[in-house]
Amino acid sequence: MPINVGGVDFDYAEMEFGRNRGIRIWVERQANSDREYKLRPDPHDYRKYNKNKQPQFYLEVAQAIAREYIQGNRQWPPPGTTIYVPLLADYFTLEDR
């Protein structure tokens, strides 16, 4: 589902890395702009995530990463960056895939 943050269009998809989950995000209409992150802690550890809230969770994760991208002069946030996800009222760390 495309999103717009800071005038830039992004798209994203949930990724599966074994048991853990992550996200792939990219700038629309920009070649080779995709980035994949694994999320820590594992969102499966949250009851609310497992109650059919995955679409909202990944939307909020994508929005947070996109904000970091815009604030970082259009550079993807480095591994180790922490983002806040309101749905789960917790922080998640972006890790390399």
N, CA, C and O of each residue as an XYZ file, in Angstrom:
388
protein
N       0.850     -1.171      0.000
C       0.000      0.000      0.000
C       0.898      1.237      0.000
O       1.664      1.432      0.944
N       0.824      2.060     -1.015
C       1.671      3.255     -1.090
C       1.352      4.264      0.020
O       0.212      4.401      0.462
N       2.395      4.953      0.443
C       2.244      6.027      1.425
C       3.027      7.233      0.927
O       3.939      7.093      0.113
N       2.675      8.406      1.411
C       3.399      9.621      1.072
C       3.871     10.264      2.363
O       3.070     10.556      3.251
N       5.156     10.480      2.460
C       5.746     11.128      3.633
C       6.676     12.210      3.114
O       7.584     11.935      2.329
N       6.453     13.426      3.549
C       7.316     14.525      3.141
C       7.334     14.769      1.648
O       8.336     15.232      1.104
N       6.222     14.459      0.973
C       6.153     14.665     -0.463
C       6.800     13.572     -1.290
O       6.902     13.699     -2.511
N       7.238     12.500     -0.648
C       7.878     11.370     -1.341
C       6.951     10.160     -1.230
O       6.440      9.861     -0.150
N       6.737      9.470     -2.342
C       5.903      8.271     -2.363
C       6.754      7.038     -2.096
O       7.781      6.820     -2.740
N       6.311      6.243     -1.140
C       6.972      4.999     -0.753
C       5.987      3.854     -0.924
O       4.774      4.063     -0.949
N       6.513      2.651     -1.039
C       5.709      1.448     -0.948
C       6.479      0.472     -0.076
O       7.679      0.642      0.135
N       5.805     -0.541      0.428
C       6.433     -1.450      1.385
C       5.741     -2.802      1.361
O       4.632     -2.942      0.847
N       6.418     -3.793      1.927
C       5.869     -5.136      2.027
C       6.447     -5.816      3.255
O       7.599     -5.585      3.623
N       5.639     -6.655      3.883
C       6.107     -7.483      4.992
C       7.077     -8.512      4.437
O       6.870     -9.046      3.347
N       8.141     -8.790      5.192
C       9.113     -9.799      4.815
C       9.185    -10.846      5.919
O       8.977    -10.544      7.094
N       9.479    -12.068      5.530
C       9.627    -13.152      6.496
C      11.081    -13.606      6.495
O      11.636    -13.968      5.458
N      11.684    -13.578      7.680
C      13.070    -14.027      7.857
C      13.054    -15.145      8.896
O      13.334    -14.907     10.071
N      12.730    -16.352      8.468
C      12.563    -17.427      9.427
C      11.336    -17.151     10.260
O      10.264    -16.875      9.721
N      11.481    -17.223     11.567
C      10.354    -16.936     12.456
C      10.117    -15.433     12.584
O       8.985    -14.993     12.785
N      11.177    -14.657     12.469
C      11.066    -13.215     12.660
C      10.501    -12.554     11.408
O      10.472    -13.149     10.331
N      10.060    -11.329     11.572
C       9.498    -10.554     10.483
C      10.307     -9.291     10.254
O      11.076     -8.840     11.103
N      10.099     -8.745      9.075
C      10.758     -7.503      8.735
C       9.955     -6.776      7.683
O       8.787     -7.084      7.444
N      10.591     -5.814      7.064
C       9.907     -4.991      6.080
C      10.853     -4.674      4.930
O      12.057     -4.495      5.120
N      10.290     -4.610      3.757
C      10.986     -4.097      2.574
C      10.290     -2.798      2.220
O       9.063     -2.759      2.116
N      11.051     -1.742      2.033
C      10.492     -0.441      1.710
C      11.281      0.148      0.552
O      12.487     -0.070      0.437
N      10.596      0.894     -0.300
C      11.270      1.500     -1.443
C      10.582      2.809     -1.810
O       9.435      3.062     -1.444
N      11.326      3.629     -2.546
C      10.789      4.873     -3.080
C      10.163      4.541     -4.427
O      10.815      3.968     -5.300
N       8.911      4.900     -4.587
C       8.225      4.593     -5.848
C       8.871      5.331     -7.016
O       9.309      6.475     -6.898
N       8.912      4.638     -8.133
C       9.452      5.177     -9.383
C      10.919      5.591     -9.265
O      11.372      6.501     -9.961
N      11.656      4.917     -8.380
C      13.093      5.176     -8.258
C      13.808      3.824     -8.257
O      13.681      3.047     -7.311
N      14.545      3.555     -9.304
C      15.221      2.263     -9.443
C      16.213      2.032     -8.311
O      16.856      2.964     -7.827
N      16.325      0.780     -7.901
C      17.301      0.346     -6.886
C      17.196      1.119     -5.581
O      18.208      1.408     -4.942
N      15.983      1.450     -5.189
C      15.806      2.238     -3.961
C      15.322      1.398     -2.793
O      15.038      1.944     -1.727
N      15.221      0.087     -2.963
C      14.639     -0.720     -1.890
C      15.639     -1.012     -0.785
O      16.850     -1.062     -1.000
N      15.082     -1.205      0.409
C      15.877     -1.531      1.599
C      15.083     -2.525      2.420
O      13.867     -2.391      2.552
N      15.756     -3.519      2.971
C      15.111     -4.508      3.831
C      15.670     -4.409      5.239
O      16.873     -4.244      5.443
N      14.765     -4.516      6.207
C      15.140     -4.501      7.613
C      14.453     -5.659      8.330
O      13.302     -5.992      8.048
N      15.176     -6.255      9.251
C      14.599     -7.181     10.210
C      14.229     -6.342     11.433
O      14.911     -5.366     11.742
N      13.167     -6.711     12.120
C      12.699     -5.942     13.274
C      12.979     -6.688     14.571
O      12.732     -7.889     14.674
N      13.493     -5.970     15.551
C      13.704     -6.510     16.901
C      13.063     -5.576     17.892
O      13.285     -4.369     17.797
N      12.288     -6.051     18.827
C      11.953     -7.459     19.058
C      11.012     -7.996     17.975
O      10.480     -7.254     17.150
N      10.838     -9.289     18.014
C       9.962     -9.963     17.062
C       8.520     -9.522     17.322
O       8.028     -9.674     18.440
N       7.831     -8.975     16.308
C       6.454     -8.530     16.529
C       5.501     -9.660     16.935
O       4.443     -9.400     17.507
N       5.872    -10.913     16.642
C       5.021    -12.036     17.062
C       4.907    -12.134     18.586
O       3.991    -12.774     19.102
N       5.824    -11.509     19.294
C       5.786    -11.552     20.754
C       4.691    -10.656     21.339
O       4.472    -10.652     22.550
N       4.013     -9.907     20.488
C       2.974     -8.976     20.932
C       1.595     -9.523     20.573
O       1.297     -9.799     19.410
N       0.779     -9.669     21.582
C      -0.562    -10.215     21.378
C      -1.367     -9.381     20.373
O      -2.064     -9.925     19.517
N      -1.261     -8.075     20.490
C      -2.041     -7.198     19.608
C      -1.656     -7.398     18.138
O      -2.521     -7.344     17.264
N      -0.383     -7.626     17.859
C       0.082     -7.886     16.493
C      -0.605     -9.122     15.934
O      -0.987     -9.157     14.764
N      -0.755    -10.117     16.766
C      -1.319    -11.393     16.348
C      -2.840    -11.376     16.244
O      -3.438    -12.384     15.869
N      -3.460    -10.280     16.561
C      -4.929    -10.154     16.502
C      -5.342     -9.410     15.231
O      -6.122     -8.459     15.290
N      -4.820     -9.842     14.089
C      -5.160     -9.264     12.784
C      -4.786     -7.788     12.666
O      -5.449     -7.033     11.955
N      -3.743     -7.385     13.351
C      -3.296     -5.998     13.296
C      -2.025     -5.835     12.461
O      -1.422     -4.762     12.461
N      -1.615     -6.885     11.751
C      -0.383     -6.808     10.969
C      -0.398     -5.681      9.937
O       0.606     -4.978      9.815
N      -1.488     -5.472      9.186
C      -1.466     -4.375      8.208
C      -1.207     -3.009      8.849
O      -0.436     -2.210      8.317
N      -1.837     -2.747      9.966
C      -1.612     -1.467     10.653
C      -0.184     -1.380     11.174
O       0.445     -0.324     11.096
N       0.330     -2.485     11.705
C       1.699     -2.512     12.206
C       2.693     -2.140     11.109
O       3.547     -1.278     11.315
N       2.591     -2.786      9.943
C       3.554     -2.517      8.868
C       3.371     -1.129      8.277
O       4.339     -0.525      7.815
N       2.161     -0.618      8.284
C       1.943      0.768      7.864
C       2.697      1.718      8.791
O       3.384      2.625      8.321
N       2.576      1.520     10.087
C       3.254      2.388     11.049
C       4.768      2.244     10.972
O       5.490      3.232     11.108
N       5.253      1.035     10.757
C       6.693      0.822     10.594
C       7.181      1.553      9.336
O       8.198      2.246      9.373
N       6.460      1.397      8.235
C       6.848      2.059      6.981
C       6.840      3.577      7.142
O       7.747      4.253      6.655
N       5.841      4.113      7.810
C       5.779      5.563      8.024
C       6.972      6.043      8.848
O       7.561      7.081      8.546
N       7.327      5.290      9.884
C       8.461      5.674     10.727
C       9.772      5.626      9.946
O      10.599      6.530     10.072
N       9.968      4.591      9.149
C      11.195      4.485      8.343
C      11.226      5.605      7.310
O      12.276      6.205      7.080
N      10.099      5.890      6.692
C      10.038      6.958      5.692
C      10.371      8.311      6.320
O      11.058      9.122      5.700
N       9.898      8.564      7.529
C      10.246      9.824      8.218
C      11.747      9.909      8.461
O      12.353     10.964      8.278
N      12.343      8.790      8.874
C      13.793      8.755      9.087
C      14.529      9.027      7.764
O      15.535      9.735      7.741
N      14.023      8.465      6.685
C      14.612      8.657      5.357
C      14.588     10.144      4.976
O      15.595     10.685      4.519
N      13.465     10.783      5.160
C      13.325     12.205      4.822
C      14.242     13.050      5.713
O      14.941     13.938      5.224
N      14.237     12.774      7.008
C      15.062     13.546      7.947
C      16.548     13.295      7.730
O      17.376     14.136      8.081
N      16.892     12.148      7.157
C      18.289     11.795      6.910
C      18.753     12.183      5.525
O      19.629     11.527      4.962
N      18.186     13.233      4.966
C      18.564     13.706      3.633
C      18.435     12.623      2.572
O      19.300     12.442      1.715
N      17.322     11.917      2.667
C      16.980     10.868      1.696
C      17.984      9.719      1.681
O      18.348      9.185      0.633
N      18.408      9.369      2.872
C      19.253      8.189      3.083
C      18.489      7.243      4.011
O      17.872      7.686      4.980
N      18.529      5.954      3.717
C      17.850      4.998      4.592
C      18.496      5.001      5.972
O      19.713      5.145      6.088
N      17.690      4.843      7.015
C      18.274      4.796      8.352
C      19.211      3.596      8.491
O      18.918      2.517      7.976
N      20.324      3.778      9.178
C      21.272      2.670      9.330
C      20.754      1.616     10.304
O      19.898      1.910     11.137
N      21.269      0.391     10.202
C      20.935     -0.629     11.197
C      21.249     -0.094     12.586
O      22.232      0.618     12.791
N      20.399     -0.449     13.524
C      20.551      0.038     14.885
C      19.631      1.207     15.196
O      19.479      1.590     16.356
N      19.015      1.775     14.163
C      18.061      2.862     14.365
C      16.833      2.315     15.084
O      16.358      1.223     14.771
N      16.332      3.065     16.030
C      15.142      2.692     16.787
C      13.963      3.525     16.304
O      14.071      4.741     16.142
N      12.841      2.859     16.079
C      11.614      3.546     15.673
C      10.506      3.213     16.667
O      10.526      2.162     17.307
N       9.552      4.109     16.785
C       8.404      3.901     17.673
C       7.203      3.474     16.843
O       6.912      4.064     15.803
N       6.503      2.432     17.317
C       5.311      1.927     16.643
C       4.118      2.125     17.583
O       3.961      1.377     18.548
N       3.278      3.129     17.307
C       2.162      3.447     18.204
C       1.209      2.287     18.470
O       0.737      2.133     19.596
N       0.913      1.466     17.460
C      -0.020      0.355     17.643
C       0.370     -0.506     18.837
O      -0.480     -0.893     19.638
N       1.656     -0.802     18.950
C       2.130     -1.673     20.031
C       2.732     -0.888     21.183
O       3.185     -1.469     22.170
N       2.736      0.443     21.056
C       3.264      1.325     22.099
C       4.657      0.874     22.545
O       4.945      0.768     23.737
N       5.512      0.612     21.548
C       6.852      0.142     21.865
C       7.822      0.558     20.752
O       7.425      0.975     19.665
N       9.097      0.424     21.075
C      10.170      0.749     20.141
C      10.695     -0.524     19.501
O      10.751     -1.581     20.129
N      11.080     -0.399     18.233
C      11.657     -1.507     17.491
C      12.975     -1.041     16.879
O      13.114      0.105     16.451
N      13.933     -1.959     16.849
C      15.232     -1.668     16.260
C      15.289     -2.249     14.862
O      14.902     -3.394     14.629
N      15.780     -1.437     13.932
C      15.961     -1.885     12.551
C      17.305     -2.591     12.447
O      18.341     -2.025     12.796
N      17.281     -3.819     11.970
C      18.508     -4.602     11.814
C      18.691     -4.992     10.359
O      17.734     -5.044      9.586
N      19.947     -5.267      9.996
C      20.211     -5.799      8.662
C      19.494     -7.122      8.510
O      19.334     -7.883      9.463
N      19.077     -7.368      7.313
C      18.435     -8.643      7.001
C      19.423     -9.720      7.187
O      19.105    -10.891      6.981
